Amino acid sequence: MPRALVLAYGLICYAVFFLVFLYMVAFVVAIDGVVPRTLAPGEGGSLSSVLLVNLGLLLLFGVQHSVMARSSFKHRVSAWLPPPVERSTYVLATSLILMLIFAAWRPLPGMVWQASSPALVWGLWALNLCGWCIVLLATFLTNHFDLFGLRQVWLHWRRQSYQPVPFREWLFYRSIRHPMMLGLFIAFWATPQMSLNHLLFSAGMSIYILIGVHFEERALRRELGQPYCDYERRTGRFLPRLLPAGARQPQNVTG
Ligand SMILES: C[S@@+](CC[C@H](N)C(=O)[O-])C[C@H]1O[C@@H](n2cnc3c(N)ncnc32)[C@H](O)[C@@H]1O
C-alpha cells in the first residue's frame, strides 16, 4: 500500500471518528433540533421489537469492539491488514457501528426522571459536560494520536518504526485506571432528563464498559506483569482508592 494512501486512509478514519464522536454527544444529550436522531423518547414499535433491535445493536458494538481489540484477531488479519492501518481500521469499524446505532436505534416512549429545579438541571448539565471533557482529556493523557491510529500512519509516512506508547500514570491515571470510561459513565448517566430510551442505551453501554475493562486489565496484566498488578493495588478502577498518601507514590510501570 503506498505510504501516501496509508496516511490519507488514517486521516480519513480519524476525521470520520471525530464527526461520529460529535454526533454521539448530540445523540446522547438529546437537545431538540441539533441532530436529526437522538435518544429523546418516541414511538419505535412494540416493546419486544424495540428491545430486539436496540439490544442487537449494542451487542454488535460490543462484539466488534472486543473482537477487533484482541491480539489474536490482529495476528490473524495481519496478512491483509498492514500494521500501520490496523488501528485506523478499528477506529473506522467503530465509527460505522456507531453510525448504524444512530440510524437504526428504535425509540421508546416515557421518561425515567426529569429534573425540574433549575439548579439541579444546570448542575447535571455541567456534570455531563465534565464527563465528555474527562473522556477527551484522558485520550491525551495516554496518547490521543496513537489511540485513534494517526501516530501509526504518520510514523509509516516518515519511514520510522512504530514504538508502543509507554504506560502513563499522569493526572487521573495516578489514582484511577479507567478515567476515559469514568468520563463515559458520567456522560451517559448525568442528565436532567433520562428517557427510557436513554436508560437502555446507557445501561447497555455501561455493561459493555465493565466487560471491556475486565479484558483490558487482563491484557495489561499479561503484557506488563507484576508492575501492573502493583499499579492495580495502588489505584481504583473508576474512583481513587482510599489509601494513605505515601502508599500512592507513582512508580514506573514499564520498569
Ligand atoms: C480506549 S483506551 C482506555 C484506557 C483506559 N481504560 C481508560 O478508561 O482511561 C484503551 C487503551 O489504552 C491503553 N491504556 C490503558 N491504560 C493506560 C495507561 N495508563 N497509559 C497508557 N495506555 C493505557 C490500553 O492498553 C488500551 O490499549
The ligand as an SDF file (V2000), in Angstrom:
LIG
                    3D

 27 29  0  0  0  0  0  0  0  0999 V2000
   -9.7720    3.0510   24.9840 C   0  0  0  0  0  0  0  0  0  0  0  0
   -8.2840    3.1740   25.8850 S   0  0  0  0  0  0  0  0  0  0  0  0
   -8.9680    3.1750   27.5270 C   0  0  0  0  0  0  0  0  0  0  0  0
   -7.9380    3.3900   28.5740 C   0  0  0  0  0  0  0  0  0  0  0  0
   -8.4880    3.2620   29.9980 C   0  0  0  0  0  0  0  0  0  0  0  0
   -9.2400    2.0350   30.1370 N   0  0  0  0  0  0  0  0  0  0  0  0
   -9.3690    4.4140   30.3840 C   0  0  0  0  0  0  0  0  0  0  0  0
  -10.5790    4.2120   30.5400 O   0  0  0  0  0  0  0  0  0  0  0  0
   -8.8510    5.5230   30.5540 O   0  0  0  0  0  0  0  0  0  0  0  0
   -7.6190    1.5560   25.7860 C   0  0  0  0  0  0  0  0  0  0  0  0
   -6.1230    1.5110   25.5270 C   0  0  0  0  0  0  0  0  0  0  0  0
   -5.4600    2.3140   26.4860 O   0  0  0  0  0  0  0  0  0  0  0  0
   -4.2950    1.6200   26.9480 C   0  0  0  0  0  0  0  0  0  0  0  0
   -4.0400    2.0890   28.3210 N   0  0  0  0  0  0  0  0  0  0  0  0
   -4.7520    1.8330   29.4270 C   0  0  0  0  0  0  0  0  0  0  0  0
   -4.2290    2.4750   30.4870 N   0  0  0  0  0  0  0  0  0  0  0  0
   -3.1500    3.1540   30.0350 C   0  0  0  0  0  0  0  0  0  0  0  0
   -2.1740    3.9970   30.6520 C   0  0  0  0  0  0  0  0  0  0  0  0
   -2.2400    4.2910   31.9460 N   0  0  0  0  0  0  0  0  0  0  0  0
   -1.1930    4.5080   29.8750 N   0  0  0  0  0  0  0  0  0  0  0  0
   -1.1270    4.2420   28.5540 C   0  0  0  0  0  0  0  0  0  0  0  0
   -2.0180    3.4440   27.9130 N   0  0  0  0  0  0  0  0  0  0  0  0
   -3.0130    2.9020   28.6410 C   0  0  0  0  0  0  0  0  0  0  0  0
   -4.6680    0.1520   26.8880 C   0  0  0  0  0  0  0  0  0  0  0  0
   -3.5670   -0.6890   26.7520 O   0  0  0  0  0  0  0  0  0  0  0  0
   -5.5490    0.1030   25.6570 C   0  0  0  0  0  0  0  0  0  0  0  0
   -4.7730   -0.1180   24.5190 O   0  0  0  0  0  0  0  0  0  0  0  0
  1  2  1  0
  2  3  1  0
  2 10  1  0
  3  4  1  0
  4  5  1  0
  5  6  1  0
  5  7  1  0
  7  8  2  0
  7  9  1  0
 10 11  1  0
 11 12  1  0
 11 26  1  0
 12 13  1  0
 13 14  1  0
 13 24  1  0
 14 15  1  0
 14 23  1  0
 15 16  2  0
 16 17  1  0
 17 18  1  0
 17 23  2  0
 18 19  1  0
 18 20  2  0
 20 21  1  0
 21 22  2  0
 22 23  1  0
 24 25  1  0
 24 26  1  0
 26 27  1  0
M  CHG  2   2   1   9  -1
M  END
$$$$
